[in-house]
Amino acid sequence: MMRTLFRGVGGLAVFLIALATASSDPSASTQRLPQFENSHVKVWKSTIAPNAPLAPHRHEHGRVIIALQGGTIKVVDQSGTSETHVWETGNAYWLPKNPPNTLHSDVNAGERPIEVMVVEIEDDK
């Protein structure tokens, strides 16, 4: 079942990249826009403007990040620790679920907005 799901997610990812790249706005503000949701996946588009981090949040499931407009993102944990990711436009990346009882903020470390499509994989039941 997971193979079929990942094949479907791959096709969805190509479609979403084409759709979002055509409408990218370099002056976009920080936002999270729902795209699709069912019992297997949840998909949203996040735009992170420089100096305007996403509000603290957490992820209960692993997720694929597809960089529509890449850049350097700093993931800052509520404890103050951080990790940096460089996401190249057009590439996909895997991030695991967050540890229990933690929150983080995503901070754009660059000068241009970062746009990503996030495909969160619900646990296979």
Number of C-alpha atoms within 10 A of each C-alpha: 6 11 8 9 13 12 11 11 18 13 10 13 21 12 11 19 19 12 12 16 15 10 8 15 13 13 9 15 15 19 16 16 11 13 13 11 12 8 10 13 17 17 23 16 22 21 26 25 23 18 14 16 20 19 13 13 13 16 16 14 16 16 20 19 22 25 24 27 23 19 22 18 21 19 20 18 17 13 9 8 9 13 10 14 12 12 21 15 17 16 14 17 13 13 13 13 14 15 10 9 6 13 16 21 18 20 21 24 22 15 11 18 25 28 29 28 25 25 24 24 22 15 12 9 5
